[in-house]
Amino acid sequence: MFNILIIEDDEDHAFLEKDVLYDELDCEIDVVRSKKELSELKIGEYSIVLLDFNLPDATGDEVLREIRAKSDIPVIMITGDDHLETAIQTLKHGANDFIVKSPHNLTILPRIVNRVFEEHKARLLLQKQEKEKENLNVKVETLRQVLTTLAHYINNSTTTIFGYAQLCEQDPANKDRCNKLAKIGIKETQKITFVIRELEKFVNSMEIKTTDYANIPDAMFEIEENIKKKMAELE
């Protein structure tokens, strides 16, 4: 279902546009005759706009600029031969296409409307996919830095345990050293447990609040502070 807005001051031409569109498209159509009438509408309620270039109170280019200030809705300029070159220029200002008023072009208007609308949908989908990809990249980078941070703490603990274990292996009769290893092993294992729990909490919640890479250090700082606080309780 298309919700089409026709901005056209010529009642006969507006009627012809409506008639041919109703014949081939499933649509609802509203018609306004001036820029003033347009200002009273909510442009976002429509699927596409057919905009006459020459209105009584504004040029089509002026109306187009007003529409673009509010919405990226597809706009097809409708023009006569005498304004053709100017209508082409409106493509640079945000028009999606243009059509010259003629009996032949009127018959292909539904196809042009359908094509422009489908191209607009495809462009919105592409923008959505690019945004989703960008968000995914941010999440992946955040997760990478989280894992790097947590791996640092785990590596510190395992290195300490491994070092004392080697010393005990060299002199197993040294009870003081073995007792020290046992205490350090327990303490460092608890640290590793804290780190793993932080990772588990992070993965389960997936509350990655960063919106860009500049905010990632804040996320890392929060994780490190949680780990340090829990480690301090062991001292």
N, C-alpha and C positions, 0 to 999 in steps of 0.2 A: 504494500500500500504506500503510494507516494502522497505526501502532503505538499502540494505545489503552490508557490506564491507567484502570481503574475503581476508585474508592475508595468502597467501599460495604460496610457491616457486615451488611446483610440479604442472606443468601445467595440467597434466592428472587428478590429484585429484581435482584441482580447477574446471576443466570442469565438472567432475561428480557432484560435489557439486552444481554448478550452474544449471545443468540439472535437478536434482531432486527437487531443490527448485523452479525452474520455473514451474515444473509440478504441484505443489500443492499449491503454494503461489502466491498471487498477489504482485509482487516485482520487484524492479530494483536492479541489482547487479554490483558492481565494484570489480575488483581484483587487488591487489598489491602483489609484490613478496618479499618485504624486508622492514625493518624498515626505510630505507632511503626513499623509495617511499611513505611510510605512512606519513612521516613528511611533505610531499608536499600537503597533503589533509586536508580538514576541517572536523575533526572527528564528529563535531556536526551536520553535514548534514545527518548522517546515523542513522538508527533505531537500528541496532544491528551489532556486529562484530563477525566473525568466524575467530579465530586466531590459525594458525598452531604453534605448540610449538617449532619446530626446523626450524629456518630461517637461510639463509646464513650469515647474518650480526648481528644476535642477537638471544637470546633465547626468547621464548614466554613470559616468566616471565618479561624480560627486556622491551619488547614491551608493556606488560600489564601495567607496572608501568608508562610508558610514556603516555599511553591512560588515565589512572586514574588521572594523573596530569592535564589533560585537561577536562575530561568529566566523567560522571557516566553512560555513554552508556552501555547497556548490552554486555557482552563479553563471548562467548563460546569458550573454548579452544579445539582445535583438536589435538590429540596426538596419537602416536604409542604406542604399548605395552611397549616398552623399556623405555618410559618416563612417564608411567602411575602414578607412585608414586609422581613424581615431579609435574605433572599436577594437582594432587589432592591438593598439597600444594598451588597452585595458587589461590585456592578458598579463602585462608586466605588473599591473596593480592588483592582481589577484583574481581576475575572472578566469573561470575554468574553460570556457569556450565562447564562441560567438556564432551567430547565424544571421544572414542577410534576409530581410523580408522578401519573400517571393512565393508564388503558388507552389513551386516545386519543393522549396525548403520547408514549407509548412507541412507537407506530407511526411517528411522525414524527421520532423521535430520529435515525435515519441522515441525514435531510435537514438537521437542525440541525447535526449533527457536520460534515457536508460543507460547509455554508455557513460555519460559524465557522472551519473550517480554511482555506477559500479566502479569506475576509476577512483572516485572519492572514497568509497568503502575500502577498496584495496589499499589505498594510501593510508587510511586510518589504521587498518590492520597491520601494515608494515611498521608504522610508528609505534603501535602497541607492542609488536614483537621486539623492536629495537629497544624499547624501554624495559621490557621484561629481561632481555639479554643483559642490558646494563645493570639492572638490579641483581641479576644472578651473578654477574662478575664481581659486584661489590660484596655479595654474600660469600662467594668463594674466596676472595682475597681476605675478608674478615676471618673466615674459618681457618685459612692458611696461617694467618698471624696468631690466631688463638692456639692452634696446634703447636706452632713454633715456640710460643711462650710457655705452654705447659710442658713441652718436651725438654725445655731448658731446666725446669725444676726436677723433672724425673731423672734427667741425666746427672744432675748434681748429686741427687740422693744415691743413685746406683753407683756412681764413681766413688763416693765416700764408703759405701758398704764394701765394694769390691777392693778398695785399697786396704781397709782394715782386715778383710778376709785374707788377703795375700800375706799380710804381716803375721797373722795368726797361723797360717799354713807354714810359714818359715820357722816359727817357734811355738808349736802347739802346747808346750809345757808352761808357757807364760800365761798364768791364770788371769792376771790383771788385764792383759791385752785382750784375752778372750772375753772377759766380762765387759770390757769397753766395747768390743765388737757387738756383743749381744744388745747392749743398751743403744748403741748407735743404729744397729739394724732395726730395732723396734721403732726408734724415733724417725728414722728416714723412711721406713715402710709406712708409718702414719702420714708422713708428708706426701708420699706417693698416693696414698689413699685420698687425701684431700684434693690433690691435683686431678685424679681420675673422677672424683665426684663433681668438681667444677666443670670438667669436660662433659660429664653425663648431664648435668643441669643445663649446660649451654646447648647441647644437642637436642635434649628433650623439649626445651622451651623455644629454641631457635628464634629468640627475641633479638634479632640483629637490627638494631635501631639506626645503624649508620645509613646515611643517604649519599655519602661520597667518601672517598678515601681519606679526606682530611679529618674525618671524625673517628677513624679506626683507632688511633692512639688512645682516645678516651675509653673505648671498649676494652682495650688491652689493660689500661690502668685500673679499671674496675675489677677485672679478673685477678690481676696481680695483687691488688689490695685485699681481696677476699682470701687469697691463698696465704699472704703474709700474716693476716690477722689470725687465721687458724693455726699457722705454724707457731706464732708467738704464744699461743695457749699451751704449747708443749714445753716452752722454756721453763 
